[in-house]
Every structure is written in C-alpha cells, then in structure tokens.
Amino acid sequence: MNQNISIQVLTCILMMLTEHTCQANEMGESGSGDGHIMRELRQEIIRVLTPIFETERMRSVIVNEAFFDVSGITDRVDYGENARVFTSAFLHLLLKHGDVEPGVPAIIALLEVAQYYVDTSEQETLKNIIERYQQASGSTDADIM
C-alpha cells in the first residue's frame, strides 16, 4: 500500500514538474500574458474535472461518451492513477491531439460532455471556461499545456 502511494506521489510530482517546465517554455519565447491566461484555464479545468474522474468507471464513461468515434484518444488513455494525475495527464493528451473535427478542439469536446456530470454551479463554470478558451484560442492548444 505504501509503495502504491509513493508511486502515485512521485507520478504527481513528475506531472507537476512537467507542467512547470512547459509553462516556463511558453512564457520564455513570447513573453506575452496569453500563456498565463491559458495556464489559469488549465488549472481551473483540472479543478472542475478531477471530482468527476474519481473512479475508473466514470473516467471510462465520460471518455467514451466524448470520444467514442475519435481515433487516437480512447486507445491512448490510461485509466489508472489517482483522479488528479489522471485528469492532468488526460488533459495533456487532449491538448496534444488537437481538434476532433475541424474547429473543435478535443478539450472543448470533453468540457461539453463533462457539463452533464458536474453540479449546476460547475456547469456554469465549464460554460465560462469554454467561452474563455475559445476567446483565447486565437492561440494554439500548445499555449495551454
């Protein structure tokens, strides 16, 4: 049991370090504030989605509902790990994937489905995130990673 927890902790630390490295790289080149806005959105998305990804069963249900007909996503998902690590890693996968159809980023497809699984107040939060993401998406998905 302790070994499992240690592996999860190390994985989470690794994910956070990876996120930090990506964030530093984004700001280093352009120096713009857009990267900051997108990082805030990413953290807010993780905060809202983590509770609905508590169990592997719910992860599978939501992922398959959002991406059942999209190749390159469902076959690359690792449903293990704790909810926070899963959410962060899955978000990274979606952002790297890009659009699921022309003009529809994978992350937006997930957020639209997730609205049905969160409580009412978080539905409004997700709608707001979708709007802010689309406004900021004059930039690319790489800016949110």
C-alpha positions, 0 to 999 in steps of 0.5 A: 500500500505504501509503495502504491502511494509513493508511486502515485506521489512521485507520478504527481510530482513528475506531472507537476514538474512537467507542467512547470517546465512547459509553462516556463517554455511558453512564457520564455519565447513570447513573453506575452500574458496569453500563456498565463491566461491559458495556464489559469484555464488549465488549472481551473479545468483540472479543478472542475474535472478531477471530482468527476474522474474519481473512479475508473468507471466514470473516467471510462464513461465520460471518455467514451461518451466524448470520444467514442468515434475519435481515433487516437484518444480512447486507445491512448488513455490510461485509466489508472492513477489517482483522479488528479494525475489522471485528469492532468495527464488526460488533459495533456493528451487532449491538448496534444491531439488537437481538434476532433473535427475541424474547429473543435478542439478535443478539450472543448469536446470533453468540457461539453460532455463533462457539463452533464456530470458536474453540479449546476454551479460547475456547469456554469463554470465549464460554460465560462471556461469554454467561452474563455478558451475559445476567446483565447484560442486565437492561440494554439492548444500548445499555449495551454499545456 
